[in-house]
Amino acid sequence: MKGDRVEIVIDAGDTPRTYEIRATRAGRRVEIATRRGLVEVSEVTRGGTPVRTARFMSSRVLALVEHPADERSERAGDVREDGD
């Protein structure tokens, strides 16, 4: 969903570095895969085609944080008013 993002913190030797992959358009999502010592984070279209991919050695990954999109901001037309 547009607005989903994944934050990746890696050990870069002297200091930790932070990277972010975000679903930039409607219908896209962010997928995470771990295989053969690699962590792969991809922005994927509805059809499953990867748009951009970031790969990190799993031994260097300190944290992987998923931030789902705020549903309230996505549904701008759904405004509910309380009234008697």
Secondary structure, 3 states (H helix, E strand, C coil): CCCCEEEEEEECCCCEEEEEEECCCCCCEEEEEEECCEEEEEEECCCCCEEEEEEEECCCEEEEEEECCCHHHHCCCCCCCCCC
